[in-house]
Amino acid sequence: MSQGLPPEPVPAEDLRTTEVDLGGLVSVLATHLYSTPLVALRELVQNAHDSHTRRLLEDPDGDHRPLIRVRGDAARRTVGIEDTGAGLTEPEIHAYLATVGTGYTRMLRELTGNQELIGAFGLGFLSAFSVADEVVVTTTSHREPGLGHRYRSRGGEQYLVEPVPARSQPGTVVELTLKAEHAHLADEDALRAVLGRYCVLLPIPVFVGDDDEPVNAVEVPWRQHPEGDPHEARMRFATAFGRRFEPLTAFPVNPVEGGTDAIGLLWVQDGGTYGSSDNRDLAVYLRGMLLAEDARDLLPGWAGFIGGVVESSRLTPTASREDLQRDEHYRALRQTLTDAIVDGLYETARLRPATWRRILTRHGQDLLGAALCDERLFTLLADDVPVPTSQGDLTAGALRAAGGGAVHVALGSGGGFEEMLYRAMQVPIARGDRYAVLPFLRRYARLRGCRLVELGSEHGDRAMFRDPERPLPAEEAAWLAGALADPGEQLVPARFDPPGLPLVLVPDREAERKARIEDDRADARIPSAALRLARAFTARTDGEVRARLYLNLSCPAVQDLLAAYRAGHTGSATAAGLLRSLKVIMAAAGPAGTSGSSGGDLTAALSGVGTAVSALTAAVPAGLPDVPDTPGALSEEA
């Protein structure tokens, strides 16, 4: 047949009917459609809810007191779900209860437009067979209050319907004889815990056993108008609903005209987070019944510290009713939740400063990343969010003030001479290797128009280490490089503070990154797309200079060394060896892999110190006074 042409008509006598293996279909739907046996309880309670809604629609003036009661009998291994709803006639049992994919609820919603009805696919009752060996349904319809019927089935493939005495009032009891592996569901304490979460937003009271208090007797702050501070009511609900963490503050989710009908509550969790940790916790209810226990993807990826509950009538569930279809309503809700978080954080910062400080302390690392994802959050957080530094957590403003108008950030993890330099300068240095710190400070510097000094990069180091007033003669520079620098280190004469520090070895972090990326094993550790981007970033450095050895020409000891060399003093080589050993020793004091040098021999360096001291003391003639320890002593003797 040519592409694009309509199919040729097929004679009716050639058409065949698709055969359905009902047993196999029931097995697949009942056993594999749902991820947890607890869904069976949810589906059956949901059916009971819809039965009440149906009765109110069909008999609005009738004497109807809706309730649902769930009983467990551990000895008999049974669970019963009883309602005082519409009940079923015998034809309805055959048409809806025993027909896969056909649901009276869906038809009624389409006819009436009622959005309180939950069911949609005609599959919920089938979930009972995922946990039960036998299902018995005893029902009396409000249309035929004098008649009762009992449905009985083992496995769902075959069933029996028989007449029984009518119930004292219309309604239905579904009794499950549980499979051995699901016997724990008959424990009424377990039922209270499960149903208390599934049914917390149902408008119909749900009781367990002989309890007088329904499991869903919870004040829902967006449905009621409680007396007193509405924030306190939100906090009570968040505290009762939160599973893992205490809430620090809570803020509302409201419907958006032309967007979503979702309403509910979000809260900031008092759970430790760092960088990429993800403690997002969102439950979604559809018409009052829990639909998605873990709908974290509705929250923005940077909100790893947010928990919440929302309900909606517009979201579309999957067939198992355990997840949501990613349609326009889903996307609209994602945007609404993002806006609600941003608005809630602004409200907290403005109205509850003590809570805001606690949030900043608890979730500073996550908020650094969040600020980079949303312009509104960056405006809120730029001057408040803490940044990890060599002197503890400080705000970017405090970093700027302590740095004399400049913000200093180390590209590596510090250690060795770098760390000593920072302490000696008494300037806090931001930890650029921590999550989101470097891009946040780059953006902050642009926003505030201040200078950003990135230590460990050639450009940043030039801002720290000033050029000497006069360049060293080539011969002296060559001698110092040979005496002090190891392979891979570039000697750079400079002037820097404090003057008592003779030299500092600063790794080239870009070269370090290039070396890691070009490692043969990197291909196995880094995704190919990320690897290509990283290699493009490091292509500007050849990687030959792994560290720069800045020699402080403002240091009296260095001045003495140069004076001795110029005068031909025999101790100049010994003194240079002493400085070289000092470099190796101080580099070794830092964390492994942070010195950036070619890896000096610490044992040899320690031995070199002893050799230098012996040589210098041997040079003092017997009977002469000790060499003064004041600067310039060596050059005066020379």
C-alpha positions in Angstrom: 0.0 0.0 0.0 1.4 3.4 -0.9 2.5 5.6 2.0 -0.1 8.3 3.0 -3.1 6.5 1.3 -6.1 5.5 3.5 -6.2 1.8 4.3 -8.2 -0.4 1.9 -11.5 -1.5 3.3 -11.6 -5.0 4.8 -14.6 -7.3 4.3 -16.5 -7.8 7.6 -16.3 -11.6 7.3 -12.4 -11.3 7.4 -12.4 -9.3 10.7 -11.5 -11.3 13.8 -12.1 -10.5 17.5 -9.1 -10.1 19.8 -9.0 -12.9 22.4 -8.4 -11.9 26.0 -6.9 -14.2 28.5 -9.0 -13.0 31.4 -7.1 -14.9 34.0 -3.8 -13.5 32.8 -5.2 -10.0 32.6 -6.5 -10.1 36.1 -3.2 -11.5 37.4 -1.3 -8.7 35.7 -3.6 -5.9 36.8 -4.1 -7.1 40.3 -0.5 -8.1 41.0 1.7 -5.9 38.9 -0.2 -2.6 38.4 0.4 -1.3 41.9 3.8 -0.8 43.6 2.7 -1.6 47.1 -0.1 -3.7 48.7 -1.1 -0.6 50.7 -2.7 0.8 47.5 -5.5 -1.8 47.9 -6.6 -0.1 51.1 -6.5 3.3 49.4 -8.5 2.1 46.4 -11.2 0.5 48.6 -11.6 3.5 50.9 -11.7 5.7 47.8 -14.5 3.5 46.4 -16.4 4.0 49.7 -15.9 7.7 49.5 -17.3 7.8 45.9 -20.2 5.7 47.0 -21.1 8.4 49.5 -20.7 11.1 46.9 -22.9 9.2 44.5 -25.7 8.8 47.2 -25.6 12.6 47.8 -26.0 13.2 44.1 -28.8 10.7 43.6 -30.7 11.4 46.8 -29.8 14.9 48.0 -32.7 15.1 50.4 -32.3 11.7 52.0 -31.3 11.0 55.6 -27.6 10.2 55.0 -24.9 10.3 57.6 -21.7 9.5 55.7 -18.9 7.6 57.4 -16.3 4.9 56.5 -15.1 2.3 59.1 -12.2 -0.1 58.5 -11.8 -3.1 60.8 -8.9 -5.5 61.1 -9.0 -8.9 62.6 -5.5 -10.3 63.0 -6.8 -13.7 64.2 -9.0 -14.3 61.2 -6.5 -12.4 58.9 -9.3 -10.2 57.5 -9.8 -6.5 56.8 -13.3 -5.0 56.3 -14.1 -1.7 54.7 -17.7 -0.5 55.5 -19.5 2.5 54.2 -23.0 4.0 54.5 -23.1 5.1 50.8 -25.2 4.3 47.8 -24.7 0.5 47.7 -25.1 -1.6 44.6 -28.0 -3.4 42.9 -27.4 -6.8 41.4 -27.2 -5.4 37.8 -24.7 -2.9 39.0 -22.5 -5.6 40.6 -22.3 -7.3 37.2 -21.9 -4.1 35.2 -19.4 -2.3 37.4 -17.9 -4.4 40.2 -17.2 -7.5 38.0 -16.3 -5.7 34.7 -12.7 -4.7 34.3 -12.3 -1.1 33.0 -15.9 0.0 33.6 -16.6 2.3 36.5 -19.9 3.9 37.5 -17.9 6.7 39.2 -16.3 7.8 35.9 -19.7 7.7 34.1 -21.4 9.7 36.9 -18.7 12.4 36.9 -19.0 12.7 33.1 -22.8 13.1 33.4 -22.8 15.5 36.4 -19.5 17.3 36.2 -19.0 16.6 39.9 -15.3 16.9 40.8 -15.5 15.3 44.2 -15.7 11.8 42.7 -12.2 10.2 42.7 -12.3 7.0 40.6 -11.5 7.1 36.9 -10.5 3.8 35.4 -12.7 1.1 36.8 -9.6 -0.8 38.1 -9.6 0.1 41.8 -11.6 -2.8 43.0 -9.3 -5.2 41.3 -6.5 -4.1 43.6 -8.2 -6.1 46.4 -7.0 -9.3 44.7 -3.4 -8.2 45.0 -3.6 -8.7 48.8 -6.5 -11.1 49.3 -7.1 -14.8 48.6 -10.9 -14.1 48.8 -13.0 -11.0 48.4 -16.6 -10.8 49.7 -18.8 -7.8 49.1 -22.1 -7.4 51.0 -24.2 -4.5 49.7 -27.7 -2.9 49.8 -28.6 -0.2 47.4 -30.4 2.9 48.6 -32.6 2.4 45.5 -33.6 -1.1 46.8 -33.3 -0.8 50.6 -35.2 -4.1 51.1 -32.8 -6.2 49.1 -29.3 -7.4 49.9 -26.7 -9.1 47.7 -23.4 -10.8 48.3 -20.5 -11.0 45.8 -17.8 -13.6 46.4 -14.7 -14.3 44.4 -11.3 -16.0 44.7 -8.7 -14.6 42.4 -11.1 -12.2 40.5 -11.6 -14.4 37.4 -14.8 -16.1 38.5 -17.4 -14.8 41.0 -20.7 -15.7 42.6 -23.6 -13.3 43.4 -26.3 -14.4 45.8 -29.2 -12.7 47.6 -28.8 -12.1 51.4 -30.9 -10.2 53.9 -30.8 -6.5 53.4 -28.5 -4.4 55.6 -30.1 -2.2 58.3 -29.2 0.8 56.2 -27.9 1.2 52.6 -24.2 0.7 52.1 -21.5 -1.8 51.5 -19.0 -3.9 53.4 -15.9 -5.2 51.5 -14.2 -8.0 53.4 -10.7 -9.2 52.4 -9.3 -12.5 53.5 -5.6 -11.6 53.3 -2.9 -13.6 51.7 -0.4 -14.9 54.3 2.3 -12.5 53.1 0.0 -9.5 53.7 -1.4 -10.6 57.1 0.2 -7.6 58.8 -2.4 -5.4 57.1 -5.0 -6.7 59.6 -3.3 -5.0 62.5 -5.5 -2.0 63.4 -2.5 0.1 64.6 -1.0 -0.4 61.1 -4.3 0.6 59.6 -4.4 3.8 61.6 -1.0 4.8 60.4 -1.6 4.0 56.7 -5.1 5.5 56.5 -4.2 8.5 58.6 -1.9 9.5 55.8 -4.0 8.3 52.8 -7.2 9.9 54.0 -6.1 13.0 55.9 -7.8 15.3 53.4 -11.0 13.2 52.8 -14.1 15.2 53.9 -15.8 12.0 55.1 -14.7 10.7 58.5 -12.8 7.5 58.4 -12.7 5.3 61.6 -10.6 2.3 62.4 -12.0 -0.5 64.6 -14.3 0.9 67.3 -12.5 4.2 67.5 -14.7 7.3 68.3 -12.1 9.6 66.7 -11.6 9.5 62.9 -8.1 9.1 61.6 -8.6 12.2 59.5 -9.7 14.5 62.3 -7.0 17.0 61.5 -7.4 20.7 61.1 -6.6 21.5 57.5 -5.5 25.2 57.5 -6.4 26.0 53.9 -9.9 24.6 54.4 -10.8 26.1 57.7 -10.4 29.6 59.1 -8.8 28.8 62.5 -8.8 31.4 65.2 -5.5 33.1 66.0 -2.4 33.3 63.9 -2.8 31.4 60.6 0.9 30.7 60.7 0.5 28.7 63.9 -2.2 26.6 62.3 0.1 25.9 59.3 2.9 24.9 61.6 0.6 22.5 63.5 -0.4 20.8 60.3 3.2 20.6 59.0 4.4 19.2 62.3 1.7 16.5 62.3 2.2 15.6 58.7 6.0 15.8 58.3 7.6 12.4 58.5 11.3 13.0 58.9 12.0 16.6 59.9 10.6 19.3 62.1 9.3 22.3 60.1 11.1 25.6 60.6 8.3 27.6 58.9 5.4 27.0 56.7 3.7 29.0 53.9 0.6 28.5 51.7 0.1 27.4 48.2 -2.8 29.2 46.6 -4.7 28.6 43.3 -3.6 30.8 40.4 -6.1 32.2 38.0 -5.5 30.8 34.5 -2.9 28.4 36.0 -3.7 25.7 38.6 -6.4 25.0 41.1 -3.9 23.4 43.5 -4.0 24.5 47.1 -2.0 23.4 50.1 1.0 24.0 52.2 4.8 24.0 51.9 7.4 24.1 54.7 11.1 24.4 55.3 12.4 21.2 56.9 14.8 21.3 59.8 17.0 18.6 58.2 20.7 18.9 57.5 21.4 19.5 53.8 24.5 20.1 51.9 24.9 21.0 48.3 23.3 18.2 46.2 21.5 16.4 49.0 17.8 16.0 48.1 15.3 15.9 50.9 12.4 17.2 48.9 9.2 15.7 50.2 5.9 16.4 48.5 2.6 14.5 48.8 -0.1 15.2 46.2 -3.8 14.5 46.9 -6.4 14.2 44.1 -9.9 15.2 45.4 -8.9 14.5 48.9 -7.2 11.1 48.5 -3.4 10.6 48.5 -2.3 10.1 44.9 1.5 10.5 44.9 3.4 9.9 48.1 6.7 11.2 46.7 6.1 13.8 44.0 9.4 15.6 44.6 9.8 16.3 40.9 7.1 18.9 41.2 9.4 20.9 43.4 12.4 22.7 41.9 15.7 20.8 42.0 17.3 23.4 44.2 14.7 23.0 46.9 16.1 20.0 48.7 15.0 21.4 52.1 11.2 21.7 51.2 8.4 19.5 52.3 4.7 19.9 51.6 1.2 18.8 50.8 -1.0 20.0 47.9 -4.4 18.9 46.5 -5.9 19.4 43.1 -8.8 18.3 41.0 -7.2 18.9 37.6 -4.2 16.7 37.8 -4.4 13.5 35.7 -3.3 10.3 37.4 -1.7 7.3 35.8 -3.8 4.0 35.6 -2.2 2.8 38.9 -3.1 6.2 40.5 0.4 6.3 42.0 1.8 9.0 39.8 0.8 11.9 37.7 0.8 12.5 33.9 3.2 15.2 32.8 0.6 17.4 31.1 -0.1 21.2 31.2 -1.7 21.0 34.6 1.4 19.3 36.0 3.7 22.0 34.5 1.5 24.7 35.8 1.7 23.3 39.3 5.5 23.1 39.1 5.6 26.8 38.4 3.1 27.6 41.1 5.1 25.7 43.7 8.4 27.4 42.7 6.7 30.8 43.1 5.2 29.8 46.4 8.6 28.8 47.8 10.2 32.1 46.7 7.3 34.1 48.1 7.4 32.1 51.3 11.1 32.7 51.8 10.6 36.5 51.2 7.8 36.5 53.8 9.9 34.6 56.3 12.8 37.0 55.9 10.5 40.0 56.3 8.2 38.9 59.1 10.2 36.3 61.1 13.9 37.3 61.2 14.8 34.8 63.9 13.4 31.9 61.8 15.1 33.4 58.7 18.5 33.3 60.5 17.9 29.7 61.5 17.1 28.8 57.9 20.2 30.5 56.6 22.3 28.6 59.1 20.7 25.3 58.5 20.4 25.4 54.7 23.1 27.9 53.6 24.8 25.6 51.2 21.5 24.7 49.4 20.5 28.3 49.3 23.8 29.3 47.6 22.8 27.0 44.8 19.2 28.1 44.8 20.3 31.7 44.5 22.0 30.8 41.2 18.8 29.2 39.8 16.3 32.0 40.5 17.0 35.8 40.1 14.5 36.6 42.8 16.2 34.3 45.3 19.6 35.9 44.4 18.2 39.3 45.2 16.9 38.0 48.5 20.0 36.0 49.5 23.0 38.0 48.1 23.8 39.8 51.4 22.4 37.2 53.8 23.4 33.7 52.9 26.5 32.4 54.6 29.6 31.5 52.6 32.1 29.0 54.0 35.5 30.7 54.5 38.9 30.1 56.1 37.4 31.9 59.2 34.1 30.1 59.3 30.8 31.0 57.6 30.6 34.7 56.6 28.3 36.6 54.3 29.6 38.0 51.0 29.3 41.5 52.5 31.5 40.5 55.4 34.0 39.0 53.1 34.1 42.1 51.1 34.6 44.4 54.1 37.4 42.2 55.6 39.1 42.1 52.2 39.3 45.9 51.9 36.6 46.0 49.2 37.7 42.8 47.5 36.3 39.3 47.8 39.0 36.6 48.0 38.2 33.1 47.1 40.5 30.0 46.9 39.9 27.7 43.9 41.3 24.8 45.8 40.8 23.3 49.2 43.7 25.2 50.8 46.5 23.8 53.0 50.2 24.2 53.1 51.6 27.6 52.2 48.3 28.9 50.9 46.7 28.4 54.3 49.6 30.0 56.0 49.4 33.0 53.7 45.7 33.5 54.4 46.2 33.3 58.2 49.2 35.7 58.0 47.2 38.2 56.0 44.3 38.0 58.4 41.9 38.1 55.5 39.1 35.5 55.2 39.2 33.4 52.1 36.1 31.9 50.7 36.3 28.1 50.0 35.8 28.0 46.2 35.9 24.3 46.1 32.6 24.1 48.1 29.2 23.7 46.4 28.1 26.8 44.4 30.5 29.2 46.3 32.6 30.3 43.3 29.7 31.0 40.8 27.8 32.7 43.6 30.7 35.1 44.5 31.3 35.8 40.8 27.7 36.9 40.5 27.9 38.8 43.7 31.0 40.7 42.6 29.2 41.7 39.3 26.1 42.8 41.3 28.0 44.9 43.8 30.7 46.1 41.5 33.5 44.8 43.7 36.8 43.1 42.9 36.9 39.3 43.0 40.3 37.8 43.6 40.4 34.1 42.6 43.5 32.6 44.4 45.0 29.7 42.5 44.4 31.2 39.1 47.2 33.2 37.4 44.9 36.3 37.1 43.8 36.1 40.8 47.3 35.6 42.0 48.5 38.7 40.3 46.1 40.7 42.4 47.6 39.3 45.5 51.2 39.3 44.6 52.4 42.7 43.4 55.2 43.1 40.9 58.5 44.2 42.3 59.6 47.9 41.9 62.5 46.7 39.8 62.8 43.4 38.0 65.5 41.0 39.2 68.5 40.6 37.0 68.2 37.5 34.8 71.3 35.9 36.5 69.8 36.3 40.0 66.4 35.1 38.9 67.9 32.0 37.3 70.0 31.3 40.4 66.9 31.6 42.7 64.8 29.4 40.5 67.5 26.7 40.5 68.0 27.0 44.2 64.3 27.1 45.3 62.0 25.7 42.7 61.2 22.1 41.9 60.2 20.8 38.4 56.7 22.1 37.5 57.1 25.2 39.7 57.6 28.7 38.3 59.6 31.2 40.4 57.8 34.6 40.5 59.6 37.5 42.2 56.9 39.6 43.9 56.0 41.7 46.9 53.2 40.7 49.3 52.0 40.8 52.9 53.1 40.0 55.5 56.7 40.9 54.9 57.9 38.3 57.4 56.8 35.5 55.0 59.7 34.8 52.6 57.9 32.7 49.9 54.6 31.0 49.2 53.8 28.2 46.9 50.4 28.5 45.1 49.1 25.7 43.0 47.7 26.4 39.6 44.2 25.0 40.1 43.4 25.1 36.4 46.4 23.0 35.7 45.3 20.6 38.5 41.9 20.3 36.9 43.4 19.7 33.5 45.6 16.9 34.9 42.6 15.2 36.5 40.5 15.5 33.4 43.2 14.2 31.1 43.8 11.3 33.4 43.1 8.1 31.3 40.6 7.0 33.9 38.6 10.2 33.6 36.6 8.8 30.7 35.2 6.1 33.0 34.4 8.6 35.8 32.9 11.5 34.0 30.0 11.5 31.5 31.2 12.2 27.9 29.3 15.4 27.5 30.6 16.8 30.8 34.1 15.7 29.9 34.0 17.6 26.6 32.9 20.7 28.3 35.6 20.4 31.0 38.3 19.8 28.4 37.1 22.9 26.4 37.4 24.9 29.6 41.0 23.7 30.4 42.3 24.0 26.9 43.6 27.5 27.6 46.3 26.1 29.9 49.1 23.8 28.8 49.4 22.3 32.3 53.2 22.6 32.4 53.2 25.1 35.3 51.6 23.2 38.2 52.5 25.8 40.8 54.0 29.3 41.2 56.6 29.9 43.8 56.1 33.6 44.8 59.3 35.0 46.4 58.7 37.9 48.7 61.2 40.7 47.8 59.7 42.7 50.7 61.0 40.0 53.2 64.2 41.0 55.0 65.4 37.4 54.9 65.1 37.3 51.1 66.9 40.7 50.9 69.7 39.2 53.0 69.9 36.1 50.8 70.2 38.3 47.7 72.8 40.5 49.3 74.8 37.5 50.3 74.6 36.0 46.8 75.7 39.3 45.2 78.7 39.5 47.6 79.7 35.9 46.9 79.1 34.9 50.5 79.7 31.2 50.9 76.6 30.8 53.1 74.1 32.0 50.4 73.7 28.5 48.9 73.2 27.1 52.4 70.6 29.7 53.2 68.7 29.1 49.9 68.7 25.4 50.7 67.2 26.2 54.1 64.4 28.2 52.4 63.8 25.3 50.0 63.5 22.9 52.8 61.1 25.2 54.6 58.9 25.3 51.4 58.7 21.5 51.3 58.0 21.2 55.0 55.2 23.8 54.9 53.7 22.3 51.7 53.6 18.8 53.4 51.6 20.3 56.3 48.6 20.8 54.0 46.0 18.3 53.0 47.2 15.6 50.6 47.3 16.7 47.0 46.8 20.4 47.8 50.4 21.7 47.7 50.5 21.7 43.9 54.3 21.1 43.8 56.0 18.3 42.1 56.1 16.5 45.5 59.3 17.3 47.4 60.9 14.7 49.6 60.0 15.6 53.2 62.7 13.4 54.7 65.3 15.0 52.5 64.0 18.5 53.4 64.2 17.8 57.1 67.7 16.5 56.6 68.5 19.6 54.6 67.5 21.8 57.6 69.9 20.0 59.8 72.7 20.3 57.2 72.1 24.0 56.7 72.1 24.7 60.5 75.3 22.7 60.9 76.9 24.6 58.0 75.9 28.0 59.3 77.0 27.3 62.8 80.3 25.9 61.6 80.9 29.2 59.8 81.0 31.1 63.1 84.7 31.3 64.4 85.3 30.0 67.8 85.1 32.6 70.6 82.9 35.1 68.5 79.6 36.2 69.9 76.3 34.7 68.6 75.0 36.0 65.3 72.2 38.5 66.0 68.7 37.4 65.1 67.8 40.8 63.8 67.0 41.3 60.0 70.1 42.3 58.0 72.7 40.5 60.2 73.7 38.3 57.3 74.2 41.1 54.8 76.1 43.2 57.4 78.6 40.4 57.9 78.9 39.9 54.2 
